[in-house]
């Protein structure tokens, strides 16, 4: 995008999209970055889910070792990398009742990258977008409040 003359890029990604934005940050510089319900560690997220545990077990039965599955998921997990994100230009919006993403993992990630703009909502992974305050918090972040 910068080669096309774009001077500033701001991005919002949710769930897997937030994960992909974090990985993209290794190639693109974002002016502002909002991560909603970010998948930070794919192995932790999937192995902690009952439905995915069955799939992982089936993959293991086919002869693929658990370590290989873990290594493959680490390749697409933002926690596996040192990311060039700026804590003061990054916002995390997460769901406190999320059955997929561990709240402590999100808070630890925020602490590691000195992200102060972190807000938790009493919603689930699938209902967080129904909360009015998430949009107000996002607007405040964009306006520098």
Beta strands, then each sheet from edge to edge (+ up, - down):
strand 1: 10-14
strand 2: 32-36
strand 3: 90-95
strand 4: 117-121
sheet 1: 1+ 2+ 3+ 4+
end
